[in-house]
Amino acid sequence: MHDDHQRQRMLEKNRIRRRGIYLLPNLFTTAALFMGFFAIVRAMDLAFDQAAAAIFVAMVLDGLDGRVARLTKTQSAFGAEYDSLADVISFGAAPALIIYEWTLRGMGKLGWIAAFVYVAGAALRLARFNTLLEVADKRWFQGMPSPAAAALVAGFVFVMDDYGVDPEAVRWAALAVTLFAGLTMVSNFKFYSFKTINLRRSYPFVAIFLIVVFFALLSYQPATVLFAMFVAYSLSGYVVSAWLALRKRRAAPPPAA
């Protein structure tokens, strides 16, 4: 009787533990969500440099929550859903509002439609990612990931604001960047995921040297370096997809005569 009672208590404790959430990875997700909300608030206050910088901080925090969960073996369905919802705010609504308040507002309906296309692209991209999570090739993302798209949009605002460019002078360029980012997220182009990089293996000395050079440039001109990096990444999907298609075409057997 005593053993049955003790077993019942253990089952109840396990049930409570399963219903709970893991604190550590979700703290990073919450911090990323806060930075997205902070970016929205600062954009409404017309502090666009701080708003854009907050998107990059959110991107770093978003990259950490998954890695922390894997390292500490605290992955959960709750964490995955919470992360996606936070991403819709930090990498969907926040960048769209930043660039809309910065210059797209002056374009009337065309401006808010472009901003909405971006938000819808981010939401659809995240929904597709969640549904294909178990079957997708881990080496590639299908469509540009939403954090990179957010960094492209926010980076454009960041670098233009850093150089003191009049928003009205680059209004059409801002519209093009917003639409490009939104549509590329829902495209079928392949973007390298960086998930196959193993930090435990050794790398040549030149790799460490290039990292040092990158951080030196980043400290000198953060806005320019970050924007250039994500422009290159956004174009890489088109280049990689074209290269893979060409390689597949060359490897295909010639048609029978």
C-alpha positions in Angstrom: 0.0 0.0 0.0 2.8 2.3 0.9 4.6 1.4 -2.4 1.5 2.2 -4.4 1.1 5.6 -2.7 4.8 6.4 -3.4 4.4 5.4 -7.0 1.4 7.6 -7.4 3.3 10.6 -6.0 6.1 10.0 -8.4 3.7 9.8 -11.3 2.2 13.1 -10.2 5.6 14.8 -10.0 6.5 13.6 -13.5 3.2 14.9 -14.8 3.9 18.3 -13.3 7.4 18.3 -14.7 6.1 17.5 -18.2 3.6 20.3 -17.9 6.3 22.8 -17.0 8.6 24.8 -19.4 12.3 25.0 -19.6 13.5 28.3 -18.3 16.9 28.9 -19.8 16.2 28.7 -23.6 12.9 30.5 -23.2 14.7 33.4 -21.5 16.7 33.9 -24.7 13.5 33.8 -26.7 11.8 36.3 -24.4 14.8 38.6 -24.6 14.6 38.4 -28.4 10.9 39.2 -28.3 11.6 42.2 -26.0 14.2 43.5 -28.5 11.6 43.3 -31.3 9.1 45.2 -29.1 11.8 47.7 -28.2 12.5 48.2 -31.9 8.9 49.0 -32.6 8.7 51.5 -29.7 11.9 53.2 -30.8 10.7 53.4 -34.4 7.5 55.1 -33.2 9.8 57.5 -31.4 11.7 58.1 -34.7 14.9 56.7 -33.2 15.6 54.6 -36.2 19.3 53.8 -35.5 18.4 52.3 -32.1 15.4 50.4 -33.6 17.5 48.9 -36.3 20.3 47.9 -33.9 17.7 46.2 -31.7 16.8 43.9 -34.6 20.4 42.7 -34.8 20.5 42.1 -31.1 17.2 40.1 -31.4 18.8 38.1 -34.2 21.8 37.1 -32.0 19.5 36.1 -29.1 17.3 34.1 -31.5 20.3 32.2 -32.6 21.3 31.4 -29.1 18.0 30.1 -27.8 18.0 27.0 -30.1 21.7 26.3 -29.4 21.2 26.6 -25.7 18.2 24.2 -25.8 20.3 21.6 -27.8 23.3 21.9 -25.5 21.3 21.6 -22.4 18.8 19.0 -23.9 15.9 21.2 -23.1 14.1 21.3 -26.5 10.3 21.3 -26.2 7.3 21.8 -28.4 6.4 24.8 -26.3 9.8 26.4 -26.9 9.5 25.8 -30.7 6.1 27.4 -30.8 7.1 30.3 -28.6 10.2 30.9 -30.7 8.1 31.1 -33.9 5.6 33.5 -32.3 8.4 35.7 -31.1 10.0 35.6 -34.6 6.8 37.0 -36.2 7.1 40.0 -33.9 10.9 40.5 -34.0 11.6 39.6 -37.6 8.2 40.3 -39.2 6.2 43.1 -37.7 9.2 45.1 -36.2 11.3 45.5 -39.4 8.2 46.3 -41.5 7.2 49.0 -39.1 10.7 50.4 -38.9 11.0 50.9 -42.6 7.4 52.0 -42.9 7.8 54.8 -40.3 11.2 55.7 -41.8 10.1 56.3 -45.4 7.3 54.1 -46.7 4.6 56.0 -44.9 5.1 58.8 -47.4 4.2 56.5 -50.3 0.6 56.1 -49.2 -1.1 52.7 -50.1 2.0 51.5 -51.9 4.1 51.9 -48.8 1.9 50.0 -46.4 1.2 47.3 -49.0 4.9 46.7 -49.3 5.2 46.5 -45.6 2.4 44.1 -45.4 3.9 41.9 -48.1 7.0 41.7 -45.9 5.0 40.8 -42.7 3.0 38.2 -44.6 6.2 36.7 -46.1 7.7 36.4 -42.7 4.6 34.7 -41.2 4.3 32.3 -44.2 8.1 31.5 -44.1 7.9 30.6 -40.4 4.8 28.4 -40.9 6.4 26.6 -43.8 9.6 26.1 -41.8 7.7 24.5 -38.9 5.8 22.1 -41.2 8.9 21.0 -43.0 11.2 20.8 -40.0 11.3 17.0 -39.8 11.9 16.4 -43.5 14.0 19.4 -44.6 17.7 19.1 -45.5 19.6 20.5 -42.5 22.2 22.1 -44.7 19.8 24.5 -46.4 16.9 26.8 -45.7 14.1 26.9 -48.2 13.7 30.6 -48.7 15.7 33.3 -46.9 15.3 32.9 -43.1 13.3 35.6 -41.4 16.1 36.9 -39.2 18.3 37.5 -42.3 15.4 39.2 -44.1 14.9 41.4 -41.0 18.6 42.2 -40.9 18.5 43.2 -44.6 15.6 45.6 -44.1 16.8 47.0 -40.8 20.3 47.1 -42.1 19.2 49.3 -45.0 17.6 51.8 -42.6 20.7 51.5 -40.3 23.2 52.3 -43.0 21.2 55.1 -44.6 20.6 56.7 -41.2 24.3 56.3 -40.3 25.3 58.2 -43.5 22.6 60.9 -43.0 20.8 60.0 -46.2 17.4 61.7 -46.7 14.8 59.0 -46.5 12.8 60.6 -49.3 15.8 60.3 -51.6 15.9 56.5 -51.3 12.2 55.8 -50.9 11.9 53.6 -54.0 15.1 51.7 -53.0 13.5 51.1 -49.6 10.4 49.8 -51.3 12.4 47.4 -53.4 14.4 46.1 -50.5 11.2 45.5 -48.5 9.5 43.6 -51.3 12.7 41.7 -52.2 13.1 40.5 -48.6 9.4 39.6 -48.2 9.2 37.6 -51.5 12.6 35.9 -51.0 11.4 34.5 -47.7 8.6 32.6 -49.4 10.7 31.6 -52.5 12.1 28.1 -53.1 15.7 29.3 -53.3 18.2 27.5 -51.1 20.1 29.4 -48.4 23.0 27.9 -46.4 21.9 27.2 -42.9 25.3 27.1 -41.2 24.0 24.2 -39.1 26.7 21.8 -40.4 29.5 23.9 -39.0 31.2 22.0 -36.2 32.9 24.3 -33.7 34.7 21.3 -32.1 36.8 20.5 -35.1 40.0 22.4 -36.1 40.1 25.0 -38.8 43.0 26.6 -40.6 44.7 29.7 -39.2 43.3 31.9 -42.0 39.8 31.3 -40.7 40.7 32.8 -37.3 42.4 35.7 -39.1 39.3 36.4 -41.2 37.1 36.4 -38.1 39.5 38.9 -36.4 39.4 41.1 -39.6 35.6 40.9 -39.6 35.3 42.1 -36.0 37.8 44.9 -36.6 35.7 46.1 -39.6 32.5 45.7 -37.6 33.8 47.9 -34.8 34.9 50.5 -37.3 31.7 50.7 -39.4 29.0 48.4 -37.9 26.1 49.6 -40.0 27.9 49.2 -43.4 29.5 45.9 -42.5 26.3 44.3 -41.3 24.3 45.5 -44.2 26.9 44.4 -46.7 27.0 40.9 -45.1 23.3 40.4 -45.3 23.1 41.8 -48.9 25.7 39.1 -49.8 23.7 36.4 -47.9 20.4 37.4 -49.5 22.0 37.1 -53.0 23.7 33.9 -52.1 20.4 31.9 -52.3 19.9 32.9 -55.9 23.5 32.0 -56.8 23.5 28.7 -54.9 20.2 27.6 -56.4 21.4 28.4 -59.9 24.6 26.5 -59.3 22.7 23.5 -58.0 20.3 23.5 -60.9 23.2 23.7 -63.3 25.0 20.9 -61.7 21.9 18.7 -61.7 21.3 19.5 -65.3 24.9 18.5 -66.2 24.6 15.3 -64.2 21.4 14.2 -65.9 21.8 11.5 -68.6 21.4 12.7 -72.2 18.0 12.0 -73.7 17.8 8.8 -75.7 18.1 9.2 -79.5 
